[in-house]
Amino acid sequence: MSSRLPLRLTLASLLLPLLTSGCVVVTDNAIGSETARKTIVIPAGQGEAYDAYHYAPAVRVGDTVIVSGIPAGGPGSYEDQVRRMFERAQKVLEAAGANLSDVVEINSFHAQPRDSAAFNTEFERFLKVHKEYFPSGYPAWTAVGTTALLAPGAVVEMRLVAVVGAGRSEKIKRLD
């Protein structure tokens, strides 16, 4: 018993400064908390995505919402298709408790351009619609050209990441 006592004192003397220095200690309660829970979000009318195709339209973990790819297709002009895509994205975000102002990242996949010049031309068309939905406080964005999308006839597919409440307070930090 006496051989263990110095070891306990040594561990305590090592841990005490860490615990009192402002370090965050994760407990078992934090691991099982609501912030760590994964919630599959299936908006009305999108159950087939989950049931037949085995993907969630959106997943929410804590305040982070990840929206699966939403294709821009159907009738109308390129701009009409892209607007419908943003409208669908807005509905999925709302079902998860977020909105477009909470979006922090966009990934867009463009099927029509075949070279950089064509991509720039399409990007200008896409950007006009994008500005309607993101007039300020722009999210991070990666635009990728691709040869095919899963949805037949889709010209673009877009994936989003949002943080619930992020749109209530934004700050632009320019370092130029």
C-alpha positions as CSV (number, residue, x, y, z in Angstrom):
1,M,0.0,0.0,0.0
2,S,2.8,2.4,0.8
3,S,4.3,1.8,-2.6
4,R,1.2,3.1,-4.3
5,L,0.9,6.3,-2.3
6,P,3.8,8.1,-3.8
7,L,2.5,7.2,-7.3
8,R,-1.0,8.7,-6.5
9,L,0.6,11.9,-5.1
10,T,2.8,12.1,-8.3
11,L,-0.2,11.8,-10.6
12,A,-2.3,14.3,-8.6
13,S,0.6,16.7,-8.6
14,L,0.8,16.4,-12.4
15,L,-2.9,16.7,-13.1
16,L,-3.7,19.5,-10.7
17,P,-1.8,22.2,-12.7
18,L,-3.5,21.0,-15.9
19,L,-7.0,21.0,-14.4
20,T,-6.5,24.5,-13.0
21,S,-4.8,26.1,-16.1
22,G,-7.9,26.5,-18.2
23,C,-7.7,23.2,-20.0
24,V,-11.0,21.7,-21.2
25,V,-11.7,18.3,-19.7
26,V,-14.0,16.0,-21.6
27,T,-16.2,13.8,-19.4
28,D,-18.4,10.9,-20.3
29,N,-21.4,13.2,-20.0
30,A,-20.1,15.4,-22.9
31,I,-19.6,12.4,-25.2
32,G,-23.3,11.4,-24.9
33,S,-24.6,14.9,-25.0
34,E,-27.0,16.4,-27.6
35,T,-24.1,18.1,-29.3
36,A,-22.6,14.8,-30.3
37,R,-25.9,13.3,-31.6
38,K,-26.3,12.6,-35.3
39,T,-29.7,13.5,-36.6
40,I,-30.7,12.3,-40.0
41,V,-33.0,15.0,-41.6
42,I,-35.5,13.8,-44.2
43,P,-37.7,16.7,-45.4
44,A,-41.3,15.9,-46.5
45,G,-41.3,14.2,-49.9
46,Q,-37.6,13.1,-49.7
47,G,-37.9,9.8,-48.0
48,E,-37.0,7.8,-51.1
49,A,-33.5,9.3,-50.9
50,Y,-33.0,7.7,-47.6
51,D,-34.9,4.5,-48.1
52,A,-34.1,3.5,-51.7
53,Y,-30.7,5.2,-52.3
54,H,-29.3,5.0,-48.7
55,Y,-28.3,8.6,-48.2
56,A,-29.6,11.4,-45.9
57,P,-30.8,14.6,-47.5
58,A,-29.1,16.3,-44.5
59,V,-27.3,15.3,-41.4
60,R,-27.2,17.5,-38.3
61,V,-24.6,17.0,-35.6
62,G,-24.8,19.7,-32.9
63,D,-25.1,23.0,-34.7
64,T,-23.5,21.7,-37.9
65,V,-25.7,20.8,-40.9
66,I,-24.4,18.9,-43.9
67,V,-26.7,18.9,-46.9
68,S,-26.2,16.2,-49.5
69,G,-25.8,17.1,-53.2
70,I,-28.8,18.8,-54.7
71,P,-29.0,18.7,-58.5
72,A,-30.1,21.6,-60.7
73,G,-32.2,20.1,-63.4
74,G,-35.7,20.0,-64.9
75,P,-37.4,22.3,-67.3
76,G,-36.5,25.9,-68.0
77,S,-33.4,27.9,-68.5
78,Y,-30.1,27.3,-66.8
79,E,-30.9,30.1,-64.4
80,D,-34.3,28.5,-63.6
81,Q,-32.7,25.2,-62.8
82,V,-30.1,26.8,-60.6
83,R,-32.8,28.8,-58.7
84,R,-34.8,25.7,-58.1
85,M,-31.7,24.0,-56.7
86,F,-31.2,26.9,-54.2
87,E,-34.8,26.8,-53.3
88,R,-34.6,23.0,-52.6
89,A,-31.4,23.7,-50.5
90,Q,-33.3,26.3,-48.5
91,K,-36.1,23.8,-47.7
92,V,-33.6,21.1,-46.6
93,L,-31.7,23.6,-44.4
94,E,-35.0,24.8,-42.8
95,A,-36.0,21.2,-42.1
96,A,-32.7,20.9,-40.2
97,G,-33.2,24.2,-38.3
98,A,-30.9,26.3,-40.4
99,N,-31.2,28.7,-43.3
100,L,-29.1,30.0,-46.2
101,S,-27.5,32.7,-44.1
102,D,-26.0,29.9,-41.9
103,V,-24.2,28.3,-44.8
104,V,-20.4,28.4,-44.3
105,E,-19.4,26.2,-47.3
106,I,-20.6,25.4,-50.8
107,N,-19.2,22.7,-53.1
108,S,-20.7,23.0,-56.6
109,F,-20.1,20.4,-59.4
110,H,-20.7,21.7,-63.0
111,A,-21.3,19.2,-65.8
112,Q,-21.5,21.4,-68.9
113,P,-18.1,23.2,-69.2
114,R,-15.4,21.3,-71.1
115,D,-12.5,23.8,-70.6
116,S,-11.6,26.8,-68.5
117,A,-13.1,29.3,-70.9
118,A,-16.4,27.5,-70.9
119,F,-16.3,27.1,-67.1
120,N,-15.8,30.9,-66.7
121,T,-18.7,31.6,-68.9
122,E,-21.0,29.2,-67.0
123,F,-19.6,30.4,-63.7
124,E,-20.7,34.0,-64.5
125,R,-24.3,32.7,-65.1
126,F,-24.2,30.7,-61.9
127,L,-22.8,33.6,-59.9
128,K,-25.8,35.8,-60.9
129,V,-28.2,33.4,-59.3
130,H,-25.8,32.7,-56.4
131,K,-25.9,36.5,-55.6
132,E,-29.7,36.4,-55.2
133,Y,-29.3,33.9,-52.4
134,F,-26.0,35.1,-50.9
135,P,-26.1,38.9,-51.2
136,S,-23.4,39.3,-48.5
137,G,-21.4,37.3,-46.0
138,Y,-20.4,34.8,-48.7
139,P,-19.6,31.2,-47.7
140,A,-16.4,29.4,-48.6
141,W,-16.9,27.9,-52.1
142,T,-15.3,25.3,-54.3
143,A,-16.5,25.0,-57.9
144,V,-15.5,21.8,-59.7
145,G,-16.0,20.8,-63.3
146,T,-17.0,17.2,-63.9
147,T,-18.0,15.0,-66.8
148,A,-21.2,13.6,-65.3
149,L,-23.7,14.0,-62.5
150,L,-25.9,11.2,-61.1
151,A,-29.2,13.1,-61.8
152,P,-30.0,12.8,-65.5
153,G,-30.0,16.2,-67.3
154,A,-28.6,18.1,-64.2
155,V,-26.3,20.9,-65.1
156,V,-25.0,21.5,-61.6
157,E,-25.1,19.7,-58.2
158,M,-24.5,21.6,-55.0
159,R,-23.5,20.4,-51.5
160,L,-23.7,22.7,-48.4
161,V,-22.4,22.9,-44.9
162,A,-24.1,25.2,-42.5
163,V,-23.7,26.1,-38.8
164,V,-27.0,26.9,-37.2
165,G,-27.1,30.5,-36.0
166,A,-23.9,31.6,-37.9
167,G,-25.9,33.9,-40.1
168,R,-27.1,36.0,-37.1
169,S,-23.7,37.5,-36.6
170,E,-21.0,37.6,-39.3
171,K,-17.7,39.4,-39.4
172,I,-15.6,40.1,-42.5
173,K,-11.9,40.2,-41.7
174,R,-9.8,41.6,-44.5
175,L,-6.1,41.6,-44.1
176,D,-5.1,43.8,-47.1
